[in-house]
Amino acid sequence: MQIKPQHAITLLIVLPVLALAGCASTPVKPYTGNAPNDFTLYLIVEGGHSELALPARQIPGRLDVFRHDFPDARYLSFGWGERAYFMAGNPTSGETLRAIFPASSTLLVSGLTVPPPQAFIPSVKVFPVKVSKPGFMRLSRYIWSYVAPDGNGQPRRLSPGHRPDSAFYASSGTYDLFHTCNTWTMEALKVAGKPVHPGGVILASQVVDQAQALRENEDAKRQGIR
């Protein structure tokens, strides 16, 4: 969830009220096998928003349909968010407030012609994540489950995205303060079999903390420390 400084006061007023309701989370069934991690995807954290970039030619299942919209892409990046807020580009305080409560959502798909570490400016955090083939397949199905297809079963394009070679698509998921883009991203990694914890994840800083811990743990395993 990306919050602009001028809208922070709105959240300071509303957050204590919503906190009384507790924290909801979407249950997911992660891959629990021990297949080798042969696929590399990327976790991208830009400002308050996080998303995942997948190697386009290796995407399995129905999610592969997005390759037709971005034929030159080497990677397809998938980001999820509240529809009005995410698509606004420069959201108002009213749109920020509405994004806190349950609302319709959208999926931003971006075609990247270079690997993600080269596609974004240095301030954007990019973490490589290794997953297994079964985990990658589960991740693909998870992302597709958030696509609201049209009458022909195809993704329903809403508008061009804010980035070059990107577009917003209709999503079937419900967005709210306790199920943000960052919750969604961490659930996707959990589905893929990574030892992350989506519950309670609201902010991008929480995603970064877990991504760094995941990287340190995997580095230690490769070095035989753990």
C-alpha positions in Angstrom: 0.0 0.0 0.0 1.6 3.3 -1.1 0.7 6.2 1.1 1.7 9.7 0.1 2.9 12.0 3.0 0.0 14.4 2.5 -2.4 11.6 3.2 -0.7 10.3 6.3 -3.0 12.3 8.6 -6.0 10.5 7.2 -4.5 7.2 8.2 -3.5 8.4 11.7 -7.2 9.2 12.3 -8.6 6.0 10.9 -6.0 3.3 11.8 -6.7 3.2 15.5 -10.4 2.6 14.8 -9.8 -0.1 12.3 -7.2 -1.8 14.5 -10.0 -2.7 16.9 -11.5 -4.9 14.3 -8.4 -7.2 14.3 -6.3 -8.3 11.4 -7.8 -10.4 8.7 -5.7 -12.7 6.4 -6.4 -14.8 3.4 -5.5 -18.5 4.0 -3.3 -20.0 1.4 -2.0 -23.5 0.8 1.8 -23.3 0.3 3.9 -25.8 -1.6 5.5 -28.0 1.0 7.7 -30.4 -1.1 11.4 -30.3 -1.5 11.9 -30.1 -5.2 15.0 -28.1 -6.3 14.7 -24.4 -6.7 15.3 -24.1 -10.5 13.4 -20.9 -11.2 14.3 -17.3 -10.4 11.6 -14.7 -10.0 12.0 -11.2 -8.5 10.4 -9.4 -5.6 10.1 -5.7 -6.4 9.5 -3.0 -3.7 8.9 0.5 -5.1 7.9 3.0 -2.5 5.0 1.6 -0.5 4.1 -1.0 -3.2 5.4 -4.5 -3.8 5.0 -6.9 -6.7 6.5 -10.0 -8.4 8.2 -10.3 -11.7 8.2 -13.8 -13.4 10.3 -15.0 -16.4 7.8 -14.6 -19.2 8.7 -17.7 -21.3 8.6 -20.0 -18.3 5.2 -18.9 -16.9 3.0 -22.0 -16.7 -0.7 -22.4 -16.9 -3.4 -19.9 -17.8 -1.3 -16.9 -16.6 0.8 -17.4 -19.8 -2.0 -15.6 -21.7 -0.5 -12.3 -20.7 2.5 -13.0 -23.0 0.2 -12.2 -25.9 -0.3 -8.6 -24.6 3.4 -8.1 -24.0 5.2 -10.2 -26.7 8.6 -8.5 -26.3 8.7 -9.0 -22.5 11.4 -11.1 -21.0 9.7 -10.7 -17.6 6.1 -10.0 -16.6 5.6 -8.1 -13.4 2.3 -8.6 -11.5 1.2 -6.1 -8.9 -2.2 -6.0 -7.2 -4.0 -3.1 -5.5 -7.2 -1.2 -4.8 -8.7 -0.3 -8.2 -9.5 3.4 -7.8 -6.4 4.2 -5.8 -3.9 2.2 -7.9 -5.2 3.4 -11.2 -5.4 7.1 -10.1 -1.6 7.6 -10.4 -1.9 10.7 -8.1 -4.7 9.7 -5.7 -6.6 12.2 -3.6 -7.0 12.0 0.1 -10.5 10.7 -0.5 -9.2 7.9 -2.7 -6.7 7.1 0.0 -9.4 6.9 2.6 -11.6 4.7 0.4 -8.6 2.3 -0.2 -8.6 1.5 3.5 -12.0 -0.2 3.4 -13.1 -3.2 1.4 -13.1 -2.3 -2.3 -12.7 -3.7 -5.8 -9.2 -4.3 -7.0 -7.0 -4.4 -10.1 -4.0 -6.2 -11.4 -1.2 -4.2 -13.0 0.8 -6.2 -15.5 4.1 -4.8 -16.8 6.2 -6.1 -19.6 9.9 -5.8 -18.9 12.4 -6.2 -21.7 15.4 -6.5 -19.4 15.8 -8.3 -16.1 14.2 -6.4 -13.1 17.5 -5.4 -11.5 18.1 -3.4 -14.7 14.6 -2.2 -15.3 14.2 0.0 -12.2 16.0 3.0 -10.7 18.4 2.3 -7.8 15.9 3.4 -5.1 13.7 0.5 -6.1 14.5 -2.6 -4.1 14.8 -5.8 -6.2 15.2 -9.2 -4.5 15.9 -12.4 -6.5 13.9 -15.4 -5.2 14.5 -19.0 -6.2 11.5 -21.3 -6.3 10.8 -24.9 -7.4 8.8 -25.9 -10.5 5.9 -27.1 -8.4 6.1 -23.8 -6.4 6.2 -21.8 -9.5 3.1 -23.5 -10.9 1.2 -22.9 -7.6 2.3 -19.2 -7.7 1.0 -18.9 -11.3 -2.3 -20.4 -10.3 -2.5 -18.0 -7.3 -2.0 -14.9 -9.5 -4.5 -16.2 -12.0 -7.1 -16.7 -9.3 -7.1 -12.9 -8.9 -7.9 -12.3 -12.6 -11.5 -11.5 -13.3 -11.9 -12.8 -16.9 -14.3 -11.6 -19.5 -17.1 -13.7 -21.1 -14.5 -15.5 -23.2 -12.3 -16.4 -20.2 -9.7 -13.8 -21.1 -8.2 -11.1 -18.9 -10.4 -7.9 -19.0 -8.1 -5.0 -19.7 -9.2 -1.8 -18.0 -6.7 0.9 -19.1 -3.1 1.4 -19.9 -0.8 1.3 -16.9 1.4 4.1 -15.5 4.6 2.5 -16.8 5.6 2.0 -20.4 4.3 -1.3 -21.7 1.9 -2.0 -18.9 -1.8 -2.3 -18.3 -4.4 -2.6 -15.6 -6.8 -5.6 -15.6 -9.9 -6.4 -13.7 -9.3 -8.4 -10.5 -11.7 -10.6 -8.5 -10.0 -10.0 -5.2 -11.2 -7.6 -2.5 -8.7 -5.0 -1.2 -8.7 -3.5 2.3 -6.3 -2.2 4.9 -5.5 -5.7 6.1 -5.2 -7.2 2.7 -3.0 -4.9 0.8 -0.7 -5.3 -2.2 2.0 -6.2 0.3 -0.1 -8.9 1.9 -0.9 -10.2 -1.5 2.7 -10.4 -2.5 3.8 -12.2 0.6 0.9 -14.7 0.2 2.1 -15.4 -3.4 5.6 -16.2 -2.1 4.1 -18.4 0.6 2.1 -20.3 -2.0 5.3 -20.8 -3.9 6.8 -22.5 -0.9 8.9 -19.8 0.6 9.1 -19.5 4.5 7.4 -16.1 4.7 4.5 -14.9 6.9 1.8 -12.9 5.2 -0.4 -12.5 8.3 -0.2 -8.9 9.5 1.8 -7.7 6.6 0.4 -4.3 5.5 3.4 -2.1 4.7 6.2 -2.4 2.2 8.8 -2.2 5.0 7.4 -5.5 6.3 8.0 -7.1 2.9 11.5 -5.8 2.8 12.3 -7.1 6.3 11.1 -10.6 5.4 12.8 -10.5 2.0 16.1 -9.6 3.6 15.7 -12.4 6.2 14.9 -14.8 3.4 18.0 -13.8 1.5 20.2 -14.1 4.5 18.8 -17.5 5.4 19.3 -18.8 1.8 22.8 -17.4 1.7 23.6 -19.2 5.0 22.2 -22.4 3.6 24.4 -22.2 0.5 27.4 -21.6 2.7 26.6 -24.5 4.9 26.1 -22.4 8.0 22.6 -23.6 8.8 
